Amino acid sequence: MNPRMYCNNTPAVLLVSALMLVTAPLTACQAQEPDNDIGAAIDAAMNGDHRSDRNKARNHYRRPKETLEFFGLRPDMTVVEYSPGGGWYTEVLAPTLRNSGVFYAAHYDMNSGNFQRRSLGGFLHKMGETPNVYNQVIVTTVNSVSGEPMAPLNSADMVLTFRNVHNWLTENAGGETNTINVFADMFRVLKPGGILGVVEHRWPDPATEDQYAGAGYVSEERVIRLAEAAGFEYVSSSDHNRNLSDTHDHPNGVWALPPELDAPAGQEAHYQAIGESDRMVLKFRKP
């Protein structure tokens, strides 16, 4: 993420212990019940002592348990988190996968810019300060100058990315061409049948969205189109992170809302009451 980037369903270098088998797309009526073990593991992780009170308070908005169960996470999977930023979701994924799975955190290349270096440095500090939680995390890069992939090709059961698509769509990043290329990088490291999970700030009308996502919002239709252009099949979506109070028209874009709360002076309480942004939760499959 750069400094400002922080159900309506339709049709590893280490040993991987389970291959994820997926057949037909799941609708709300067909979706399997969440696995009790994964639910308990996520509960323990999201409420663990390694997390700050501030990050735990955001569980209410980000709903990690519902999100990860919707994607079909299991504790014995090989999982890649693409561009984890400060590691909010890493705090949940690392302990959930620590004993039985393999977890890659694909962060910035340390030589790709000053912001990227600071972000990576903060993330590595988090990893080093709590080794009993993070010492099994394999840190790789999203765009290594050496050309190394973020994980071994065709190795991952699942790739996850949270609130990052708008970053890839900026004019400086390369717009839609860059975004398709990012999705293609994810496609290459997934096994056939592997799952891509995407969470992003939702713009409600594709006809009126900003080409470069300057306000931080992207339409569901656009994300689906770009992921499909990289080879993915759309599986389904979930509305559990929809926020009907988000009007999407804030003076400082999505960053006017919590947790950034970059709101006009005197209006902080108004934006705090809205809560965090309206978000899509989309599930894709590599054929």
N, C-alpha and C positions, 0 to 999 in steps of 0.2 A: 504494500500500500504506500502511496506517496503521502506527503504531509497533509493533504486534504481528503485522502481516500481511506481513510481508515477502513370434503375435498372435491376440488373440481377436477376429478381424474379423467383422463382419456387414455381410448386405447393407446526376487528379493535376494540378496546375497546370503540369506539364511533360509533354512528349511521352511517351506510353506506347508502347514498341516492340513489345510482344507481348501479344495477348489470350489468356488461358488458356482452352483449350477442354476441357471435361470432359463425358463422356457417362455411361456406367453406373458405379455404385459399384464400387470395386476391392476384391477380396479379396486375401488373401496370395498366392494362386496367380496372380492376374491382375496384380498390381502390376508396374509397369514398373521396369526396372533404373535405378538412380540415374544421372543424367547425370555423366560424368566431369569436365566443366568445373566444375559446381557443387560436386562433392565436393572438388576441388582448391582452389576458392575458399574453401570453408568451412574446410578444413584450414589454409590460410594465415591466415585471420582468427582462428580460435580459438587459434592458437599465435603470434600476432603480438606484436611488441615493445610495442604500445600496451596490452597487458593485463598486469595484475599477476600475480605468481606465485600469489597466493591465488585469484584468479579462474580462472587456468588449471588449478589443482588441482581445481576443481569440474567440469571437463569430464568427469571420471570418473563423476560422479553425474548430471549434467544431460544429458550425451550430445547436444550440440547438432547434431553432424553427422547422427546417426541421426534426430533429431527433425525437422530442417529438410528432409532428404531424404524422410522419410515424408510431410510436408505437401506436397511437390512444389515446393519453392522453386527458382526459376531466377534467374540474375543479371540478367536484363532485365525483371523484373517491377516493378510498382508495389505496394509493401508498406506496410502500416500496422502498427506495433507499439503495441498499446493498453496504456497504463499501464506504461511501462518501468522505473519505480522508479529504482534506482541505475544501470541500464543494462548489466546483465550480458549480456543477449542483444543489446543494441544494439552492444556491442563486436564481436559476430560478424556481425550483419546489416549494419551500416553499411559496412564494407569490402567485403563480398560484393556489395552492390548499388551501390557507389559509381560504377563506371565505366559501367554499362549500364542500371541500374534507377533507380527513384524510391522514396525511403524517407521515410515520415512517422513521427515519434515523437510519439504523442499522450499528452502528460503532463498533470499537474495544472494547473488554472487557478491562476494566481499569487495570486488573491484568495479562494481557497476555504478557507483555514485556515493556521495556523502550520506544522503538520507538512507540509502540501502545499507551502507556499512553500519550506521548507528542502529538501524532496526535489527540487523543481524546480530550486532554486538549485544543488544539488550536481550535478545532471544537466547543467545548462547550463555549469557550470565544466568538467566533463569534456569537453563538446563544444568549448569554447574553447581548452582546453589542448593539444589534439591536432588542429589543423585539417586536417592532411593525411589524417586518417581520417574526421573528422566534418563537414567543412565543406559537404557536400552533404545532410546530414540536415535535413529540414524539420520543425521543432518546432511542433506544434499542441497543442490542449487536448482533453481527454476530455469536458469539460462546460463549454464556454465560456459565460460569462454573456451574451455577445452572441448566442448561438445559432448561431455558425458551426460547421459540421461539422468533424470531425477531419481530413477529406480531402474533396476534391470528390465529390459524390454519384455513385455508379455508376462510379467511376474505378479502384478498387483490384483487383488480381488476387488479393491475399491479405491477410487481417487475422490477426495473431498476438497471443495474450495468454498470459502465463506466470505461473501461481500467483497469480491475481487473483480468481477466482470467489468464493472464501470472503470476500473483502473486500466484495463487492457484496451478499452475503447477510446481513451483520450487521444487527441490528435498527435501529441508527442510520442505516445506509445505505438501508434500505427493504425488506430481505428479498427474497423471490422477485419481487415486482412490480418492484423496482429492477433486479434481475438480468435479467429479460426486457427491460426498457427498454435496458439496456446492450447486450445482444445485438442489439436492434433498431437501435441506433446503428451498430453494426458492419455489420449487414445493408444499411443504406442507402448506405454508402460503397463496398461491393463491387459489381463488375460482375456481371451474370447469369453464372452458372457460376463465380464467384469462390470461393475457399476460405477458410474460417475454421479456424485451428488453435488448439487449447486444450490447455494443460498445467495440471494441478491436483493438489494433494494428494488422494489417493484414500481415501475411507471405504469399507470393504468391504461394508457391509450397509445398504441404503437404509431398511430398517425401523427401524433404531436410530440414524440420524444426527441430529445436533443441527439444529433448524430454522434457527438463525442461524449455524451453522458456527463455534461458539466455539472449538473446538480446532484450527481451520484446515483440517479435512478435509471433503470433499464426495463423495457417491457419484457414480459414472459415470452411473447411471440418472437422477439428478436433473439433472446438467448437460445430458444429452441432451434430457430433457423440456423444460427451460427454453429451450435453444437452438431446439428445434423450435417452441416457442410463439412465438418471434420470427420464424419463417418459414424457418429453415434445414432442410436435409435432412442427416441423419446419414449419413456415408459409411463410416467404418471407425475402428478403434482399433489401437494398437500397445502391446505389453507391454514394450518395451525399457527403460522406466523403472520397472518393477515392482521393489519391494524386499520380498522375503518375510520379511526380518528385522524389518520395521517392524510392531509389534503394534498400533499406532494408539491405545494407551491410556496415553499418557505424562502425568505429572502437570501439566506445563505445555503440553500440546498438542503440536502439530507443532514448536513452537519449542524444545522440549527437545532436538531433534535438531540436528545440524550443518546449516547453518553458525552458527545462533544459539547453540546449545548452552546454552539456558536450563534446565539440568538441576539436580536437587537436589544440594546440596553433597556432594562425595565420589563422585558417580555419573557424572561427566563422561566417564570412560573407557568406561563401559558404553554411553552414548548415542553416543559417537564411533564405537564399534565397529559400532553398528547402521547408521550412515551416514545419508545424507539420506533424506527421506521416500519412501514408496511413492507413485508418481504415475501418473495416467492421461495418455494422449496421444490426443486425439480430433480427428478430421477431419470437417468439415462443408462443405456446399456451398450457395451461394445458387442457387435454381432459375432 
